Amino acid sequence: MHPVLLALDWGTTSLRAFLLAPDGTVLDRQRLALGILKVPDNDFAGVFRQIREYWPDARHLPALACGMIGSRQGWAEAPYCACPAGLAELAEALHGVPGEDRLWLVPGLSHRGADSLPDVMRGEETQLMGLGDGLHLLPGTHSKWARVGDGRVESFITCFTGELYGVLRDHSILGRLMAGAEPDSGAFRRGLELADREPALLRQLFSVRSLPLNGELPPKAVASYLSGLLIGTEISTALACLPAPDGPITVAGEAGLTARYREALAYRGLETAVADEDCAARGLYRIARVAGLLENNHD
């Protein structure tokens, strides 16, 4: 099959590129450590040319990119679409890149929850379009929980879990007693149990220091305990903010982190499913198809 689309998932730290067939199949892929913060002199055009040259068949294909490349810090800013939004809204709001007549950027999504606080996502909306209906969790530095119904993102929340964990581990007194990075399932479960029993995070966080000081938690278990406490609190927050799941919660993310979240959700008695690694590529293909970018590129 001949390729019809160059699909780019271009985030903060990495770039994933996919060469897609007329039916959306991934014909080839490459991953580069060239996220928007790692591109020398912000030469995004140069990186884009590098991707095109890697695949001779892609030199004249339409290209569609999602992620932080469309942010204020990226190549060009693609304004957010307000929720609820699905394929039609995203396709209609595709943003062209000055000087590139065959490249479009997918807009992110914005939303205000019942608490009236604004929330945004950029890149995850494309993964969601590749996952379908249901309650989805995309864990990471800023974890996203999203409800998709009838093919549209109805609502979502962001939790600061991953970044808070990093800050507390590396830049606070709580990290002083941590030793080693090996997962400790018992300590992780202990953190989950505390978060579930008494949701008072500001009070509980000091136990990350007081328990090892009292000899009740070995230094090698402290990191896992903190992780369990934060992830357990995140789950409580998400379940309070979003409608209860009516089926498995789909988890899409890095394998180790996905496993940790699935363990935490199982502790709460919640069923989970794991998304495949190509949900972003599939979402980009679906958006491109609705936008008519593929009309003249089929076999």
Helices and strands as residue ranges (DSSP letters): E 5-10, E 15-20, E 26-32, G 36-38, G 40-42, H 44-54, G 56-58, E 63-66, G 68-70, E 81-82, E 85-86, H 87-92, E 95-97, E 100-105, E 109-112, E 118-121, H 124-129, E 134-138, E 143-149, E 152-159, H 161-171, G 173-177, H 185-197, H 201-204, H 207-213, G 219-221, H 222-241, E 249-251, H 255-267, E 272-274, H 279-291
